Amino acid sequence: MNTILVVEDSLTDMQVLSLYLQQAGLNVVSAKSSQEAQEKLQQERPDLIILDVILPGKSGFELCKTIKSNPNTSKIPVIISSTKGTDVDKLWGNMLGADAYLPKPIDRVELLDTIKKLMGN
């Protein structure tokens, strides 16, 4: 079973994402901050990361850059999910190494299609 690390500080968004992923047969590991996400990355080896932009501590953009610049985690696909859905935000996420950018509210079908593409399933 594939494991997805969801980094999201909104309880509602976390619950919605977790439900979508679990219904699709995926294992969900959650973190509410960039610090907690980095700890989970050391304990777990997720197959994919879904990352909010606005987080306590480091932003999702900063965390994405950290993940992609570390040889141990650089190959893990990262989906940035944010209410900040402008072209500039998408471009910035792409420049920092994000593999996909999904605006909130997240569409279930688009989310699962993006995950399948990124994980090669």
Secondary structure, DSSP 8 states (H G I E B T S, - for coil): --EEEEE-S-HHHHHHHHHHHHHTT-EEEEESSHHHHHHHHHH---SEEEEESS-SSS-HHHHHHHHHHSTTTTTS-EEEEES--SHHHHHHHHHTT-SEEEESS--HHHHHHHHHHHHT-
